Amino acid sequence: MGPRQLVALDLGSGSTRVVVLSRRKQHVHWDAAFNWPCLNEDMTFGPNRKTLAEMFAEARIAAEYVSVITSSGGTLIRLINFPGRPPDGEMLLTQVRQALGVDDSYMVHCQIVQELTKEKDGRDEFAAFSAALPAARVNQVYDWVEGAGLKPVSMRASGTSMANLVRETKGLLKDGTGVGVLEIGHGSSMLFIFLGQDLVLARQFKLGSGVLVEHLRTSFELDEATAAKFFVSGSFDFSANIRPLIAPWLHQLAISLDFFERRYGRSVESVAVFGGGAQSKVMETLIAGHIRRPLVRWNPMEALQDLPAPASLTSNDWGIFASAAGEAARVIRGGGRKA
């Protein structure tokens, strides 16, 4: 089993999501959640430059163990297909490093998500869901946590923690069926495609809702808060304004779905969309019109039904804390399945 109490810090580019979980006997409880300002380059929070220790003190968080989810620049997330059978340990990591094109300046971890033998020629192949984080960033974050008198226990890339949550959602993935899952975050977006329970395609994109909100802010001469509300509300059709900006992204989404269907001979029956960018009705209309598949809104909190959130969060339809809560639950329960 993991620690009895744990804090998960989801270091997003728009804000820092914080979840506190504890284990009492065999049950895991969600104690608290906070939405802090995003982390500055000097490892402080918000315009007041508060330290991690100060933020913990203000929130009255007593836990000493910390897990971190990061989406920092330079992080690579890929689903890589290899011929043959998967090797063990360091040999596998060496293969992944070579495929990603990274050296020892990156920390790499991966999970085998699919092994199969082709019927036509009997050849073996496997797929590894892999993440590479800049080692300098990893060490900086670990030093930052330890400098606040806390104990770091894990660090993961945001895409891998979210893929775990998708697998845990009952009814979302169906045997023999292709399903797309699209996260539109603040600083980036990511598309997963599953065939049944197997992750068969993952693509990372630099486009996120933050870029679009900033574009609207400058185009219509709005302040940041008004632009963010404007983006979500759907009270005005700004699709013509952002279409040139998102056209390449929409094209890549459609190409990815088409590639899956050609390779596996199965259709993508639906695309589940979530994240801050998915709250925009204009974005929903643009995506649905371009990919020509049914688009459904997904609440990641559905994957955590055995871990009810505090009552104060029940109105949060978009589950911005779900990734942090899922990672904290995985660690506090002693590991479990992970990507």
C-alpha positions, 0 to 999 in steps of 0.5 A, spaced: 500 500 500 502 507 498 502 512 504 496 514 508 495 521 506 497 524 499 497 530 495 497 530 487 499 536 484 497 537 477 501 542 474 497 545 468 499 551 464 492 555 466 492 553 473 495 548 478 489 543 480 490 540 487 487 534 490 488 531 497 486 523 499 487 519 505 486 512 506 483 509 512 483 502 513 481 499 506 477 505 504 480 511 500 477 518 501 477 525 497 479 530 503 479 536 499 481 540 492 484 546 490 485 550 484 491 554 485 494 559 480 499 556 475 506 555 477 511 561 475 518 559 472 521 561 478 517 555 482 512 560 485 505 561 485 501 566 482 502 574 481 504 574 489 510 569 488 507 564 494 512 558 495 509 551 495 510 551 503 506 557 503 500 554 499 500 548 503 500 552 510 494 557 507 490 551 505 492 547 511 494 541 508 498 537 513 500 531 508 507 530 507 507 525 501 506 529 494 505 526 487 506 530 481 503 531 474 506 535 469 505 538 462 511 542 461 514 544 454 518 538 452 514 533 454 513 527 449 508 522 449 507 517 444 504 510 442 510 506 439 509 500 435 515 495 435 516 488 431 517 482 435 516 481 442 517 486 448 524 485 451 525 486 459 527 492 463 533 497 460 532 494 453 525 496 452 527 503 455 533 503 450 528 501 444 523 507 446 529 512 447 531 511 440 524 511 437 522 517 440 529 520 438 531 522 445 538 521 449 539 521 457 537 528 458 530 525 458 527 520 463 523 515 460 517 510 462 513 506 458 507 501 459 506 495 454 499 496 452 498 491 446 501 484 444 499 481 438 501 476 432 499 477 425 494 472 422 497 473 415 504 472 416 505 470 424 509 476 426 509 478 433 509 486 434 507 490 440 505 497 442 508 501 448 505 507 451 511 512 452 513 518 455 519 522 456 520 528 460 526 532 460 530 530 466 532 537 468 525 539 469 524 532 473 530 534 478 527 541 478 520 539 481 523 534 485 528 539 488 522 544 489 518 539 493 523 536 497 525 544 499 518 545 501 519 539 506 515 534 503 516 527 500 515 526 492 513 519 491 511 520 483 511 524 477 507 523 471 506 526 464 499 528 464 497 524 458 499 518 461 494 519 467 488 521 463 489 514 459 489 510 465 482 514 467 479 513 460 480 505 461 477 505 468 470 508 465 465 503 465 461 503 459 466 508 455 470 503 451 466 497 448 469 490 446 470 490 438 469 498 437 473 504 436 472 510 440 476 516 440 477 520 446 479 528 445 482 532 451 482 539 449 486 542 455 489 549 456 496 549 453 495 543 449 490 537 446 491 530 446 487 524 442 487 517 444 483 512 440 481 505 443 479 499 440 475 495 445 480 496 451 486 497 447 489 503 446 492 503 439 493 511 437 495 517 441 497 524 438 499 530 442 498 537 439 500 544 441 493 547 440 489 548 446 484 553 449 489 558 452 491 560 445 484 560 442 482 565 448 488 569 447 486 570 440 479 572 441 482 577 446 486 580 442 481 580 436 475 583 439 480 587 444 477 584 451 480 583 457 482 576 459 476 574 463 471 576 458 475 573 453 474 566 457 467 567 458 466 569 451 469 563 448 465 558 453 458 562 452 456 560 445 452 567 445 456 569 439 458 565 433 466 566 432 467 560 428 470 564 422 475 568 427 478 562 429 477 557 423 484 559 420 487 558 427 484 551 428 484 548 421 490 544 421 489 541 428 482 539 425 485 536 419 490 532 423 484 530 428 480 527 421 487 524 418 488 520 425 481 517 425 481 515 418 488 512 419 485 508 425 479 506 420 484 504 414 489 500 419 484 496 423 478 495 418 473 498 424 469 505 424 470 510 430 463 510 432 464 516 437 469 521 439 468 523 447 471 530 448 473 533 455 477 539 458 476 546 458 476 547 451 470 542 450 466 547 454 465 551 448 459 550 444 462 553 438 468 549 438 464 543 439 460 545 432 467 546 429 470 539 431 463 535 429 462 538 423 470 536 421 471 529 423 464 527 421 463 522 427 458 523 433 461 527 438 459 526 446 461 530 452 465 526 457 466 527 464 472 524 467 469 524 474 465 518 471 472 514 472 472 515 479 465 513 481 468 509 487 471 515 490 466 520 491 468 528 490 467 533 496 460 535 495 463 542 493 465 539 487 459 536 484 457 542 480 464 541 476 461 538 470 468 537 467 472 534 472 478 538 472 481 535 478 480 528 475 487 527 473 490 529 479 485 524 483 486 518 479 493 519 480 493 520 487 488 514 488 493 509 484 499 511 488 495 511 495 492 504 493 499 502 492 500 502 484 495 499 480 495 499 473 498 505 470 501 507 463 
